[in-house]
Amino acid sequence: MNTRNLLVLPDDLPVPEDDGACAHLEGMNLPSIALAGTSGAEINLGLEGGTSVVYFYPMTGRPDAPSMPGWNDIPGARGCTPQSCSFRDHYPDLLDLGVGVYGVSSQSSEDQKEAARRLHLPFELLSDCGLGLATALRLPTFQYNSLRLIKRLTLVIKKGSICKVFYPVFPPDENAANVISWLRNNDA
């Protein structure tokens, strides 16, 4: 099993199950909460016009950081880097559909800026380090040591309203392709 190459998903990852924790989201309007972006801008997803894809992820690992014991055993935890790279690689397709892309985690802006630079992400990562957006939307979270992290999910938002929820997301490296397929079949 490969535990240190953050770009590769181990074959034996546990598959997360749909626990119903996102069943309330479809049809909700996003609250007006500004989040710090990797560009330094404050982004308020509730005020974004048009269509946006917002993927929430627990945390992006760093290749220079020590291993996280037990991380691969938590269903849905491993795969943030492959998921972000998948959205990066499919970014032109999403732009062609007229869709904006954002990634959100509870990590600090500094951690996200490092990941955005290292992974060459052409879109904003947003820091919900105080979990204000996650709490307002009642998003599912989990504890890892002293950290409260957002479970992996993806929202399609049209003019501030959630019209599609992908949850649970597995495997994470196929999330962008699945979202694009849905968008093409549902008049993005």
C-alpha angles and dihedrals in degrees: 000000000000109000104161104046099086092194094062125070116218114241094234101056113142113249114237117235126222103256093178092249092133099041091106096055105078109096095017121129116232114248119242099259123143118218128194112252130207090250090059092253124125109238123199106196091191090064097046113118124216122016126328134180113214118187119193118205136176100238140315112244123226122227090221094053125092120261117276106233113229094006093122090052094061108092109243097004101105119068109057094127095049089046093052091045090051091054088046092052092046094042094106090053091051092048089051087056090051092246128143120217131213133171119208131193137151090249121117120267089246092057090046093049089054091051093045091052095044094046095039093233113186093201136061125275110206126211117224090174092150090047090231095140093039091052094045090052092040091233118182115260137178137202124244110179103307095339126101106207134186116245116240113272138139129218130198107209125192117191092336097314126107109238101167135024125197107200132184097021113208133189091020095205090064095050096096093050091048091050092049091050090051092047092051091050094046103046101256 
